[in-house]
Amino acid sequence: MSVKQLKVAGMSCQHCQRAVENSLLALPGIKRAEVDLSQGTVTVEYDAERVGLDDMKKSVADAGYEVTGEL
C-alpha cells in the first residue's frame, strides 16, 4: 500500500469532509481516506497498481473540490 497526503482547496465543514472522503473511498484500490479540515488535507492509503493520482484528483473534483498539491 502507498500513502499520499493531498492539499485540497474549498473544504470547510463536516459535509466537505464526508464528500471528499466518500468520493475517494468509492474508487477501487482506495483503502483509507482521512480529511484534516484544519490543515485542508486528505491522507489517502491506496493500492498504486489499481488507482493513481489522476484518478484521485478527478474524484475530488467530481465532489466539488480541487487538489492543489501534494505534501
Phi and psi in radians as a Rosetta constraint file:
Dihedral C 1 N 2 CA 2 C 2 CIRCULARHARMONIC -1.890 0.35
Dihedral N 2 CA 2 C 2 N 3 CIRCULARHARMONIC 2.775 0.35
Dihedral C 2 N 3 CA 3 C 3 CIRCULARHARMONIC -2.309 0.35
Dihedral N 3 CA 3 C 3 N 4 CIRCULARHARMONIC 2.342 0.35
Dihedral C 3 N 4 CA 4 C 4 CIRCULARHARMONIC -2.293 0.35
Dihedral N 4 CA 4 C 4 N 5 CIRCULARHARMONIC 2.539 0.35
Dihedral C 4 N 5 CA 5 C 5 CIRCULARHARMONIC -1.987 0.35
Dihedral N 5 CA 5 C 5 N 6 CIRCULARHARMONIC 2.142 0.35
Dihedral C 5 N 6 CA 6 C 6 CIRCULARHARMONIC -1.970 0.35
Dihedral N 6 CA 6 C 6 N 7 CIRCULARHARMONIC 2.453 0.35
Dihedral C 6 N 7 CA 7 C 7 CIRCULARHARMONIC -1.524 0.35
Dihedral N 7 CA 7 C 7 N 8 CIRCULARHARMONIC 2.230 0.35
Dihedral C 7 N 8 CA 8 C 8 CIRCULARHARMONIC -2.166 0.35
Dihedral N 8 CA 8 C 8 N 9 CIRCULARHARMONIC 2.205 0.35
Dihedral C 8 N 9 CA 9 C 9 CIRCULARHARMONIC -1.549 0.35
Dihedral N 9 CA 9 C 9 N 10 CIRCULARHARMONIC 2.494 0.35
Dihedral C 9 N 10 CA 10 C 10 CIRCULARHARMONIC 1.740 0.35
Dihedral N 10 CA 10 C 10 N 11 CIRCULARHARMONIC -0.079 0.35
Dihedral C 10 N 11 CA 11 C 11 CIRCULARHARMONIC -1.474 0.35
Dihedral N 11 CA 11 C 11 N 12 CIRCULARHARMONIC 2.289 0.35
Dihedral C 11 N 12 CA 12 C 12 CIRCULARHARMONIC -2.498 0.35
Dihedral N 12 CA 12 C 12 N 13 CIRCULARHARMONIC -0.100 0.35
Dihedral C 12 N 13 CA 13 C 13 CIRCULARHARMONIC -2.602 0.35
Dihedral N 13 CA 13 C 13 N 14 CIRCULARHARMONIC 3.104 0.35
Dihedral C 13 N 14 CA 14 C 14 CIRCULARHARMONIC -1.092 0.35
Dihedral N 14 CA 14 C 14 N 15 CIRCULARHARMONIC -0.614 0.35
Dihedral C 14 N 15 CA 15 C 15 CIRCULARHARMONIC -1.078 0.35
Dihedral N 15 CA 15 C 15 N 16 CIRCULARHARMONIC -0.764 0.35
Dihedral C 15 N 16 CA 16 C 16 CIRCULARHARMONIC -1.045 0.35
Dihedral N 16 CA 16 C 16 N 17 CIRCULARHARMONIC -0.791 0.35
Dihedral C 16 N 17 CA 17 C 17 CIRCULARHARMONIC -1.016 0.35
Dihedral N 17 CA 17 C 17 N 18 CIRCULARHARMONIC -0.886 0.35
Dihedral C 17 N 18 CA 18 C 18 CIRCULARHARMONIC -1.108 0.35
Dihedral N 18 CA 18 C 18 N 19 CIRCULARHARMONIC -0.702 0.35
Dihedral C 18 N 19 CA 19 C 19 CIRCULARHARMONIC -1.081 0.35
Dihedral N 19 CA 19 C 19 N 20 CIRCULARHARMONIC -0.787 0.35
Dihedral C 19 N 20 CA 20 C 20 CIRCULARHARMONIC -1.201 0.35
Dihedral N 20 CA 20 C 20 N 21 CIRCULARHARMONIC -0.823 0.35
Dihedral C 20 N 21 CA 21 C 21 CIRCULARHARMONIC -1.062 0.35
Dihedral N 21 CA 21 C 21 N 22 CIRCULARHARMONIC -0.817 0.35
Dihedral C 21 N 22 CA 22 C 22 CIRCULARHARMONIC -1.137 0.35
Dihedral N 22 CA 22 C 22 N 23 CIRCULARHARMONIC -0.655 0.35
Dihedral C 22 N 23 CA 23 C 23 CIRCULARHARMONIC -1.137 0.35
Dihedral N 23 CA 23 C 23 N 24 CIRCULARHARMONIC -0.699 0.35
Dihedral C 23 N 24 CA 24 C 24 CIRCULARHARMONIC -1.252 0.35
Dihedral N 24 CA 24 C 24 N 25 CIRCULARHARMONIC -0.738 0.35
Dihedral C 24 N 25 CA 25 C 25 CIRCULARHARMONIC -1.131 0.35
Dihedral N 25 CA 25 C 25 N 26 CIRCULARHARMONIC -0.352 0.35
Dihedral C 25 N 26 CA 26 C 26 CIRCULARHARMONIC -1.305 0.35
Dihedral N 26 CA 26 C 26 N 27 CIRCULARHARMONIC -0.286 0.35
Dihedral C 26 N 27 CA 27 C 27 CIRCULARHARMONIC -1.346 0.35
Dihedral N 27 CA 27 C 27 N 28 CIRCULARHARMONIC 2.429 0.35
Dihedral C 27 N 28 CA 28 C 28 CIRCULARHARMONIC -1.152 0.35
Dihedral N 28 CA 28 C 28 N 29 CIRCULARHARMONIC 2.350 0.35
Dihedral C 28 N 29 CA 29 C 29 CIRCULARHARMONIC 1.724 0.35
Dihedral N 29 CA 29 C 29 N 30 CIRCULARHARMONIC -0.167 0.35
Dihedral C 29 N 30 CA 30 C 30 CIRCULARHARMONIC -1.538 0.35
Dihedral N 30 CA 30 C 30 N 31 CIRCULARHARMONIC 2.111 0.35
Dihedral C 30 N 31 CA 31 C 31 CIRCULARHARMONIC -1.625 0.35
Dihedral N 31 CA 31 C 31 N 32 CIRCULARHARMONIC -0.663 0.35
Dihedral C 31 N 32 CA 32 C 32 CIRCULARHARMONIC -2.593 0.35
Dihedral N 32 CA 32 C 32 N 33 CIRCULARHARMONIC 2.445 0.35
Dihedral C 32 N 33 CA 33 C 33 CIRCULARHARMONIC -2.419 0.35
Dihedral N 33 CA 33 C 33 N 34 CIRCULARHARMONIC 2.070 0.35
Dihedral C 33 N 34 CA 34 C 34 CIRCULARHARMONIC -2.282 0.35
Dihedral N 34 CA 34 C 34 N 35 CIRCULARHARMONIC 2.005 0.35
Dihedral C 34 N 35 CA 35 C 35 CIRCULARHARMONIC -1.508 0.35
Dihedral N 35 CA 35 C 35 N 36 CIRCULARHARMONIC 2.436 0.35
Dihedral C 35 N 36 CA 36 C 36 CIRCULARHARMONIC -2.014 0.35
Dihedral N 36 CA 36 C 36 N 37 CIRCULARHARMONIC 1.733 0.35
Dihedral C 36 N 37 CA 37 C 37 CIRCULARHARMONIC -1.058 0.35
Dihedral N 37 CA 37 C 37 N 38 CIRCULARHARMONIC -0.685 0.35
Dihedral C 37 N 38 CA 38 C 38 CIRCULARHARMONIC -1.128 0.35
Dihedral N 38 CA 38 C 38 N 39 CIRCULARHARMONIC -0.531 0.35
Dihedral C 38 N 39 CA 39 C 39 CIRCULARHARMONIC -1.687 0.35
Dihedral N 39 CA 39 C 39 N 40 CIRCULARHARMONIC -0.239 0.35
Dihedral C 39 N 40 CA 40 C 40 CIRCULARHARMONIC 1.180 0.35
Dihedral N 40 CA 40 C 40 N 41 CIRCULARHARMONIC 0.680 0.35
Dihedral C 40 N 41 CA 41 C 41 CIRCULARHARMONIC -2.252 0.35
Dihedral N 41 CA 41 C 41 N 42 CIRCULARHARMONIC 2.842 0.35
Dihedral C 41 N 42 CA 42 C 42 CIRCULARHARMONIC -2.330 0.35
Dihedral N 42 CA 42 C 42 N 43 CIRCULARHARMONIC 2.294 0.35
Dihedral C 42 N 43 CA 43 C 43 CIRCULARHARMONIC -1.747 0.35
Dihedral N 43 CA 43 C 43 N 44 CIRCULARHARMONIC 2.194 0.35
Dihedral C 43 N 44 CA 44 C 44 CIRCULARHARMONIC -2.102 0.35
Dihedral N 44 CA 44 C 44 N 45 CIRCULARHARMONIC 2.225 0.35
Dihedral C 44 N 45 CA 45 C 45 CIRCULARHARMONIC -1.858 0.35
Dihedral N 45 CA 45 C 45 N 46 CIRCULARHARMONIC 2.209 0.35
Dihedral C 45 N 46 CA 46 C 46 CIRCULARHARMONIC -2.650 0.35
Dihedral N 46 CA 46 C 46 N 47 CIRCULARHARMONIC 2.862 0.35
Dihedral C 46 N 47 CA 47 C 47 CIRCULARHARMONIC -1.635 0.35
Dihedral N 47 CA 47 C 47 N 48 CIRCULARHARMONIC 1.882 0.35
Dihedral C 47 N 48 CA 48 C 48 CIRCULARHARMONIC -1.109 0.35
Dihedral N 48 CA 48 C 48 N 49 CIRCULARHARMONIC -0.300 0.35
Dihedral C 48 N 49 CA 49 C 49 CIRCULARHARMONIC -1.417 0.35
Dihedral N 49 CA 49 C 49 N 50 CIRCULARHARMONIC -0.271 0.35
Dihedral C 49 N 50 CA 50 C 50 CIRCULARHARMONIC -1.916 0.35
Dihedral N 50 CA 50 C 50 N 51 CIRCULARHARMONIC -0.440 0.35
Dihedral C 50 N 51 CA 51 C 51 CIRCULARHARMONIC -2.573 0.35
Dihedral N 51 CA 51 C 51 N 52 CIRCULARHARMONIC 2.508 0.35
Dihedral C 51 N 52 CA 52 C 52 CIRCULARHARMONIC -2.114 0.35
Dihedral N 52 CA 52 C 52 N 53 CIRCULARHARMONIC 3.087 0.35
Dihedral C 52 N 53 CA 53 C 53 CIRCULARHARMONIC -1.057 0.35
Dihedral N 53 CA 53 C 53 N 54 CIRCULARHARMONIC -0.715 0.35
Dihedral C 53 N 54 CA 54 C 54 CIRCULARHARMONIC -1.064 0.35
Dihedral N 54 CA 54 C 54 N 55 CIRCULARHARMONIC -0.668 0.35
Dihedral C 54 N 55 CA 55 C 55 CIRCULARHARMONIC -1.100 0.35
Dihedral N 55 CA 55 C 55 N 56 CIRCULARHARMONIC -0.739 0.35
Dihedral C 55 N 56 CA 56 C 56 CIRCULARHARMONIC -1.134 0.35
Dihedral N 56 CA 56 C 56 N 57 CIRCULARHARMONIC -0.772 0.35
Dihedral C 56 N 57 CA 57 C 57 CIRCULARHARMONIC -1.058 0.35
Dihedral N 57 CA 57 C 57 N 58 CIRCULARHARMONIC -0.755 0.35
Dihedral C 57 N 58 CA 58 C 58 CIRCULARHARMONIC -1.125 0.35
Dihedral N 58 CA 58 C 58 N 59 CIRCULARHARMONIC -0.730 0.35
Dihedral C 58 N 59 CA 59 C 59 CIRCULARHARMONIC -1.071 0.35
Dihedral N 59 CA 59 C 59 N 60 CIRCULARHARMONIC -0.778 0.35
Dihedral C 59 N 60 CA 60 C 60 CIRCULARHARMONIC -1.127 0.35
Dihedral N 60 CA 60 C 60 N 61 CIRCULARHARMONIC -0.728 0.35
Dihedral C 60 N 61 CA 61 C 61 CIRCULARHARMONIC -1.109 0.35
Dihedral N 61 CA 61 C 61 N 62 CIRCULARHARMONIC -0.708 0.35
Dihedral C 61 N 62 CA 62 C 62 CIRCULARHARMONIC -1.106 0.35
Dihedral N 62 CA 62 C 62 N 63 CIRCULARHARMONIC -0.457 0.35
Dihedral C 62 N 63 CA 63 C 63 CIRCULARHARMONIC -1.444 0.35
Dihedral N 63 CA 63 C 63 N 64 CIRCULARHARMONIC -0.119 0.35
Dihedral C 63 N 64 CA 64 C 64 CIRCULARHARMONIC 1.796 0.35
Dihedral N 64 CA 64 C 64 N 65 CIRCULARHARMONIC 0.268 0.35
Dihedral C 64 N 65 CA 65 C 65 CIRCULARHARMONIC -2.247 0.35
Dihedral N 65 CA 65 C 65 N 66 CIRCULARHARMONIC 3.014 0.35
Dihedral C 65 N 66 CA 66 C 66 CIRCULARHARMONIC -2.281 0.35
Dihedral N 66 CA 66 C 66 N 67 CIRCULARHARMONIC 2.248 0.35
Dihedral C 66 N 67 CA 67 C 67 CIRCULARHARMONIC -1.367 0.35
Dihedral N 67 CA 67 C 67 N 68 CIRCULARHARMONIC 2.096 0.35
Dihedral C 67 N 68 CA 68 C 68 CIRCULARHARMONIC -1.826 0.35
Dihedral N 68 CA 68 C 68 N 69 CIRCULARHARMONIC -0.047 0.35
Dihedral C 68 N 69 CA 69 C 69 CIRCULARHARMONIC 2.915 0.35
Dihedral N 69 CA 69 C 69 N 70 CIRCULARHARMONIC 3.074 0.35
Dihedral C 69 N 70 CA 70 C 70 CIRCULARHARMONIC -2.009 0.35
Dihedral N 70 CA 70 C 70 N 71 CIRCULARHARMONIC 2.560 0.35
